[in-house]
């Protein structure tokens, strides 16, 4: 109900011998009440959205999924390796760009473990020479390997996917849905595929990718260790990353003059990569026609010819234990 509809309905119930024009006494008396009623209708509609799993956001989505025993995966701190040319104390702090790191452990001579003080994936982004925050003299330090990736707080979209997966699947006594649910409960795990009886009775293999729908070499160990704490007794579980199916794309394109070749290539690469991510664990064919339609959808592309996927003009089959990886894009203007 809109403000105008409510106000008109109110005025229609006033006798015709009363002045109901804008600015009249009765109009000015009813207008504020109509506004507040319209506001109440709006808030009621908003409330309905906030208590439904498909439209709730933020803390309201947390409350919806909590009724089903699901909690949002929290953000975590990155654990990094720092290499120095001398000895430094545990607890000293170092910085790089907009991140800071605190030394937590000596791993070996001149090699230390440090925790990023900024929570989330920002702690994974940088490597290189560190700045001394605590005035440690005579020692230089470099930020090198990622020991444990930092993860951002689970997004509403990913939490909603887990919620739907649980309520729409039959999860009992360590079946396929259980193993997928357990994998997705691990911070940083974005999707999983389960192979029951992959090596005989009592065996389960789980393939996992991170929340960016990419391969994270550290993730399988973390998922395995968690599943081991919740799985039924007697099961033998193996957790791996999917194998990479490398895909190269080449084509000749005609530009319409509205965008440069660099912009066209960047936009097409983004679209193709998104298509590949969405296909992982769900579709096992990379469509030649779909790639062509994506290329034509790029602003600035008038037409294309000579499209090749891995040097051929046919669909690419993706194995059950593979994920498509975009490698090289070669676009030539004709």
ZANU-637599 format. One record per residue (C-alpha): residue number from 1; residue in one letter; chain; x, y, z. Coordinates in pm, 1 decimal. Example, Ala and Ser with C-alpha at 12.3 -4.5 7.8 and 13.67 -1.06 7.14 Angstrom:
   seq   type   mol         xx         yy         zz
     1      A     A     1230.0     -450.0      780.0
     2      S     A     1367.0     -106.0      714.0
This chain:
   seq   type   mol         xx         yy         zz
     1      X     A        0.0        0.0        0.0
     2      X     A      140.8      334.9     -105.3
     3      X     A      101.7      665.2       74.7
     4      X     A     -116.0      800.4     -206.6
     5      X     A     -348.8      498.9     -205.2
     6      X     A     -393.9      512.6      171.6
     7      X     A     -456.5      886.9      172.9
     8      X     A     -707.1      866.2     -114.5
     9      X     A     -892.0      585.1       63.1
    10      X     A     -910.7      791.5      381.7
    11      X     A    -1036.6     1098.5      197.0
    12      X     A    -1298.4      891.7       11.9
    13      X     A    -1456.1      810.4      350.0
    14      X     A    -1502.7     1178.1      433.0
    15      X     A    -1841.1     1322.7      336.5
    16      X     A    -1851.9     1529.6       19.1
    17      X     A    -1965.9     1844.5      193.8
    18      X     A    -1621.4     1875.6      358.6
    19      X     A    -1334.0     2048.8      179.5
    20      X     A    -1081.6     1769.7       98.8
    21      X     A     -842.8     1962.9     -121.7
    22      X     A     -469.9     1965.6      -47.1
    23      X     A     -408.5     2217.4      229.2
    24      X     A     -753.3     2178.5      379.3
    25      X     A     -797.0     2095.0      746.1
    26      X     A     -909.9     1737.5      690.5
    27      X     A     -637.1     1675.5      427.4
    28      X     A     -364.6     1803.4      660.0
    29      X     A     -505.3     1594.8      944.5
    30      X     A     -512.4     1269.0      747.4
    31      X     A     -187.2     1305.2      552.3
    32      X     A       53.3     1235.6      843.7
    33      X     A     -146.8      929.5      948.7
    34      X     A     -143.7      798.9      590.5
    35      X     A      232.9      850.1      573.4
    36      X     A      291.8      653.0      892.5
    37      X     A       61.5      373.3      776.9
    38      X     A      250.0      353.2      444.9
    39      X     A      574.6      338.6      638.9
    40      X     A      437.1       52.9      849.1
    41      X     A      335.4     -142.7      536.6
    42      X     A      685.5      -93.1      396.7
    43      X     A      846.0     -219.3      718.8
    44      X     A      614.9     -522.7      724.5
    45      X     A      720.1     -614.1      370.4
    46      X     A     1083.5     -566.4      467.8
    47      X     A     1031.8     -784.8      773.2
    48      X     A      898.7    -1067.3      555.7
    49      X     A     1214.8    -1047.0      343.5
    50      X     A     1437.6    -1056.7      649.9
    51      X     A     1286.4    -1378.5      789.4
    52      X     A     1297.2    -1576.1      464.3
    53      X     A     1608.0    -1772.5      372.7
    54      X     A     1609.9    -1659.2        9.0
    55      X     A     1602.1    -1285.3       88.5
    56      X     A     1743.8    -1244.3      441.4
    57      X     A     2081.1    -1070.6      470.9
    58      X     A     2348.0    -1020.5      734.9
    59      X     A     2251.6    -1099.8     1093.6
    60      X     A     1896.8    -1185.8      985.0
    61      X     A     2027.9    -1460.5      756.5
    62      X     A     2241.0    -1580.8     1049.3
    63      X     A     1922.2    -1616.3     1255.7
    64      X     A     1738.6    -1803.1      979.4
    65      X     A     2013.6    -2062.4      928.2
    66      X     A     2081.1    -2096.9     1302.3
    67      X     A     1744.6    -2276.4     1333.3
    68      X     A     1901.2    -2553.1     1119.9
    69      X     A     2228.0    -2573.7     1313.4
    70      X     A     2425.2    -2372.0     1057.6
    71      X     A     2657.2    -2086.8     1150.6
    72      X     A     2840.1    -1840.5      930.8
    73      X     A     3208.6    -1928.3      885.1
    74      X     A     3411.8    -1658.3     1060.0
    75      X     A     3702.3    -1465.5      915.0
    76      X     A     4047.6    -1600.2     1002.9
    77      X     A     4396.9    -1453.9     1026.9
    78      X     A     4667.3    -1541.4      774.8
    79      X     A     4976.9    -1716.3      910.8
    80      X     A     5286.1    -1621.2      712.3
    81      X     A     5654.3    -1709.1      700.4
    82      X     A     5911.6    -1436.6      757.0
    83      X     A     6279.6    -1476.7      674.9
    84      X     A     6543.9    -1251.0      831.8
    85      X     A     6918.1    -1194.8      818.7
    86      X     A     6947.1    -1205.0     1197.2
    87      X     A     6775.3    -1300.1     1521.3
    88      X     A     6455.0    -1119.7     1626.1
    89      X     A     6234.2    -1157.0     1932.3
    90      X     A     5896.1    -1327.3     1943.6
    91      X     A     5631.2    -1056.5     1949.9
    92      X     A     5810.5     -802.8     1730.5
    93      X     A     5596.0     -641.0     1463.2
    94      X     A     5665.4     -577.2     1097.4
    95      X     A     5465.7     -405.4      823.9
    96      X     A     5410.3     -417.5      449.2
    97      X     A     5177.2     -176.4      268.8
    98      X     A     4851.2     -174.2      469.8
    99      X     A     4921.7     -494.4      666.7
   100      X     A     5118.4     -567.4      984.0
   101      X     A     5255.4     -896.8     1114.8
   102      X     A     5353.1    -1012.6     1463.0
   103      X     A     5618.8    -1281.1     1512.8
   104      X     A     5468.1    -1580.6     1694.3
   105      X     A     5718.0    -1867.2     1655.7
   106      X     A     6074.2    -1952.9     1554.3
   107      X     A     6060.5    -2222.3     1283.3
   108      X     A     6433.0    -2252.2     1215.2
   109      X     A     6734.6    -2025.6     1218.2
   110      X     A     6629.8    -1686.5     1077.8
   111      X     A     6291.9    -1826.3      970.1
   112      X     A     5985.8    -1724.7     1170.5
   113      X     A     5611.6    -1775.4     1176.1
   114      X     A     5399.5    -1460.1     1198.4
   115      X     A     5030.8    -1377.6     1218.3
   116      X     A     4880.4    -1097.6     1014.3
   117      X     A     4709.7     -852.0     1246.6
   118      X     A     4442.5     -769.7      988.1
   119      X     A     4181.2    -1042.1      969.9
   120      X     A     4078.7    -1194.9      638.9
   121      X     A     4231.6    -1261.5      298.1
   122      X     A     4424.9     -933.5      297.6
   123      X     A     4696.7    -1118.6      488.5
   124      X     A     4755.6    -1341.4      182.6
   125      X     A     4809.2    -1063.4      -67.9
   126      X     A     5160.3     -932.3      -19.2
   127      X     A     5516.2    -1062.8      -21.9
   128      X     A     5846.2     -881.0      -10.1
   129      X     A     6063.3     -660.0      206.2
   130      X     A     5908.6     -572.2      543.2
   131      X     A     5930.9     -244.8      731.9
   132      X     A     6050.5     -254.9     1092.1
   133      X     A     5780.9     -126.4     1329.0
   134      X     A     5948.7     -201.3     1663.4
   135      X     A     6287.0      -43.0     1582.4
   136      X     A     6482.7     -367.8     1563.9
   137      X     A     6829.2     -253.2     1456.8
   138      X     A     7054.9     -427.8     1210.2
   139      X     A     6801.0     -683.2     1089.5
   140      X     A     6605.4     -696.7      763.9
   141      X     A     6306.2     -921.7      705.0
   142      X     A     6108.2    -1050.2      408.5
   143      X     A     5753.9    -1183.1      395.8
   144      X     A     5757.5    -1509.2      199.6
   145      X     A     5530.8    -1815.3      209.2
   146      X     A     5169.9    -1850.6      321.9
   147      X     A     5152.8    -2110.7      600.1
   148      X     A     4777.6    -2083.4      656.9
   149      X     A     4560.2    -1868.7      433.3
   150      X     A     4351.5    -1597.7      593.3
   151      X     A     3984.5    -1615.2      500.9
   152      X     A     3718.5    -1345.5      486.1
   153      X     A     3392.7    -1393.8      671.7
   154      X     A     3157.6    -1615.5      474.4
   155      X     A     2942.1    -1411.3      238.0
   156      X     A     2562.8    -1415.7      243.0
   157      X     A     2557.1    -1592.4      -94.6
   158      X     A     2788.3    -1874.5       17.7
   159      X     A     2603.1    -1915.0      346.5
   160      X     A     2273.9    -1931.6      157.6
   161      X     A     2413.0    -2203.4      -70.3
   162      X     A     2512.4    -2411.4      234.3
   163      X     A     2171.3    -2352.2      387.5
   164      X     A     1989.9    -2471.5       74.7
   165      X     A     2226.9    -2767.3       40.8
   166      X     A     2143.7    -2883.8      392.4
   167      X     A     1769.1    -2833.2      393.0
   168      X     A     1718.5    -2972.5       44.2
   169      X     A     1940.3    -3280.6       90.2
   170      X     A     1887.5    -3595.1      291.6
   171      X     A     2182.8    -3612.9      529.8
   172      X     A     2202.9    -3932.6      736.7
   173      X     A     2473.3    -4154.1      887.7
   174      X     A     2767.6    -4038.0      680.6
   175      X     A     2615.8    -4037.8      333.6
   176      X     A     2727.4    -3821.8       38.7
   177      X     A     2538.5    -3517.2      165.3
   178      X     A     2703.7    -3546.7      507.9
   179      X     A     3054.4    -3540.8      363.6
   180      X     A     2973.4    -3242.4      143.8
   181      X     A     2817.1    -3061.0      439.5
   182      X     A     3121.0    -3131.0      658.3
   183      X     A     3358.9    -3007.7      388.5
   184      X     A     3161.8    -2686.7      340.3
   185      X     A     3168.9    -2620.2      715.7
   186      X     A     3546.0    -2562.3      695.8
   187      X     A     3640.3    -2192.6      668.0
   188      X     A     3768.9    -2124.3      318.3
   189      X     A     3596.3    -2417.5      147.4
   190      X     A     3366.7    -2291.8     -127.4
   191      X     A     3251.6    -2614.6     -292.0
   192      X     A     3302.5    -2987.9     -266.5
   193      X     A     3230.9    -3304.6     -462.7
   194      X     A     3203.0    -3643.7     -294.3
   195      X     A     3285.3    -3983.4     -449.1
   196      X     A     3141.5    -4265.5     -233.3
   197      X     A     3302.7    -4609.6     -253.4
   198      X     A     3573.0    -4464.8     -477.3
   199      X     A     3821.1    -4738.3     -378.7
   200      X     A     3590.3    -5006.3     -245.4
   201      X     A     3361.0    -5044.4       55.4
   202      X     A     3409.3    -4791.4      332.9
   203      X     A     3609.0    -4544.3      120.4
   204      X     A     3515.5    -4184.6       42.0
   205      X     A     3699.4    -3928.5     -168.6
   206      X     A     3620.9    -3557.9     -140.8
   207      X     A     3737.4    -3292.1     -387.1
   208      X     A     3746.1    -2935.6     -253.6
   209      X     A     3803.1    -2583.8     -387.9
   210      X     A     3818.5    -2253.6     -204.1
   211      X     A     3557.4    -1977.5     -179.2
   212      X     A     3694.1    -1812.7     -494.0
   213      X     A     3622.6    -2139.7     -677.9
   214      X     A     3996.6    -2192.9     -718.2
   215      X     A     4241.0    -2464.0     -614.5
   216      X     A     4404.5    -2404.2     -275.9
   217      X     A     4681.5    -2661.1     -214.4
   218      X     A     4651.7    -2617.5      164.3
   219      X     A     4275.9    -2669.8      181.0
   220      X     A     4253.7    -3053.1      145.7
   221      X     A     4459.1    -3111.3      461.8
   222      X     A     4242.1    -2873.2      663.7
   223      X     A     3919.1    -3030.5      533.9
   224      X     A     4053.2    -3382.4      594.8
   225      X     A     4145.4    -3304.4      954.2
   226      X     A     3797.2    -3164.7     1020.6
   227      X     A     3612.4    -3454.6      854.5
   228      X     A     3816.2    -3699.2     1061.9
   229      X     A     3661.7    -3547.9     1376.6
   230      X     A     3300.2    -3590.2     1261.2
   231      X     A     3286.4    -3888.9     1023.2
   232      X     A     3145.9    -4229.7     1121.9
   233      X     A     3388.2    -4487.7     1258.1
   234      X     A     3531.2    -4720.6      994.7
   235      X     A     3533.3    -4489.0      693.8
   236      X     A     3854.8    -4425.5      502.1
   237      X     A     3852.5    -4069.4      372.0
   238      X     A     4074.5    -3903.8      114.7
   239      X     A     4051.8    -3529.7       45.5
   240      X     A     4214.3    -3379.0     -262.1
   241      X     A     4203.0    -3080.7     -493.7
   242      X     A     4056.7    -3147.1     -838.4
   243      X     A     4295.1    -3195.7    -1127.8
   244      X     A     4345.6    -2899.7    -1358.0
   245      X     A     4199.8    -2919.4    -1708.2
   246      X     A     4392.7    -2647.3    -1890.0
   247      X     A     4195.4    -2467.2    -2159.7
   248      X     A     4338.0    -2225.5    -2416.8
   249      X     A     4115.0    -2004.9    -2629.4
   250      X     A     4204.6    -1845.4    -2962.6
   251      X     A     3991.0    -1645.5    -3205.3
   252      X     A     3993.2    -1375.6    -3468.6
   253      X     A     3766.5    -1082.3    -3383.4
   254      X     A     3630.9     -776.2    -3556.6
   255      X     A     3603.2     -470.7    -3331.2
   256      X     A     3328.0     -211.9    -3364.7
   257      X     A     3548.4       72.2    -3241.3
   258      X     A     3379.6      120.9    -2902.3
   259      X     A     3651.4      -57.8    -2702.8
   260      X     A     4021.7     -134.5    -2733.2
   261      X     A     4163.7     -481.5    -2786.0
   262      X     A     4306.5     -476.2    -2431.5
   263      X     A     3964.0     -398.1    -2281.8
   264      X     A     3797.3     -663.6    -2493.4
   265      X     A     4050.1     -928.5    -2391.4
   266      X     A     4020.1     -839.3    -2021.3
   267      X     A     3639.9     -852.0    -2025.8
   268      X     A     3632.1    -1178.8    -2219.6
   269      X     A     3886.0    -1335.7    -1982.3
   270      X     A     3666.3    -1235.2    -1687.9
   271      X     A     3352.7    -1382.7    -1848.0
   272      X     A     3525.2    -1707.4    -1948.3
   273      X     A     3681.4    -1752.2    -1604.7
   274      X     A     3342.7    -1698.7    -1438.5
   275      X     A     3185.4    -1956.1    -1673.5
   276      X     A     3457.2    -2207.0    -1582.9
   277      X     A     3412.4    -2145.0    -1209.2
   278      X     A     3037.2    -2197.4    -1232.2
   279      X     A     3091.8    -2519.9    -1427.5
   280      X     A     3316.5    -2676.9    -1162.4
   281      X     A     3155.2    -2988.4    -1007.4
   282      X     A     2825.4    -2911.0    -1187.7
   283      X     A     2888.3    -2936.3    -1562.5
   284      X     A     3134.8    -3162.6    -1735.9
   285      X     A     3140.9    -2998.7    -2076.9
   286      X     A     3285.4    -2662.7    -2173.8
   287      X     A     3061.3    -2562.1    -2459.2
   288      X     A     3219.5    -2433.6    -2780.2
   289      X     A     2896.4    -2246.7    -2858.5
   290      X     A     2885.1    -2091.0    -2511.1
   291      X     A     3238.6    -1957.6    -2545.3
   292      X     A     3139.6    -1805.5    -2878.4
   293      X     A     2833.8    -1639.2    -2726.5
   294      X     A     3043.9    -1499.1    -2442.3
   295      X     A     3287.0    -1353.2    -2694.9
   296      X     A     3003.8    -1188.2    -2886.7
   297      X     A     2860.8    -1044.4    -2564.8
   298      X     A     3178.4     -847.3    -2493.6
   299      X     A     3131.1     -473.3    -2558.0
   300      X     A     3334.7     -374.4    -2859.6
   301      X     A     3316.3     -710.3    -3042.7
   302      X     A     3125.8     -695.1    -3371.5
   303      X     A     3197.4    -1051.2    -3487.7
   304      X     A     3442.9    -1337.6    -3454.4
   305      X     A     3582.4    -1623.4    -3661.9
   306      X     A     3826.1    -1908.3    -3624.7
   307      X     A     3737.0    -1981.8    -3263.0
   308      X     A     3948.6    -2264.5    -3118.8
   309      X     A     3936.9    -2436.7    -2780.2
   310      X     A     4266.5    -2614.1    -2720.5
   311      X     A     4326.7    -2597.7    -3094.2
   312      X     A     3993.8    -2758.0    -3190.6
   313      X     A     3638.4    -2657.0    -3280.0
   314      X     A     3447.2    -2886.8    -3045.6
   315      X     A     3329.9    -2902.0    -2686.6
   316      X     A     3584.7    -2988.0    -2419.1
   317      X     A     3496.7    -3275.2    -2187.4
   318      X     A     3582.2    -3224.7    -1820.1
   319      X     A     3651.5    -3534.6    -1613.3
   320      X     A     3463.0    -3597.8    -1288.2
   321      X     A     3778.0    -3524.4    -1088.0
   322      X     A     3882.1    -3221.8    -1295.1
   323      X     A     3805.9    -2850.8    -1300.0
   324      X     A     3847.5    -2623.7    -1602.6
   325      X     A     4133.1    -2373.4    -1576.3
   326      X     A     4161.5    -2083.6    -1819.9
   327      X     A     4523.3    -2060.0    -1933.1
   328      X     A     4585.8    -1849.8    -2243.0
   329      X     A     4361.2    -1628.5    -2453.2
   330      X     A     4479.8    -1526.7    -2798.8
   331      X     A     4263.0    -1272.1    -2978.7
   332      X     A     4368.7    -1132.5    -3315.5
   333      X     A     4196.8     -836.5    -3479.7
   334      X     A     4087.6     -884.9    -3838.7
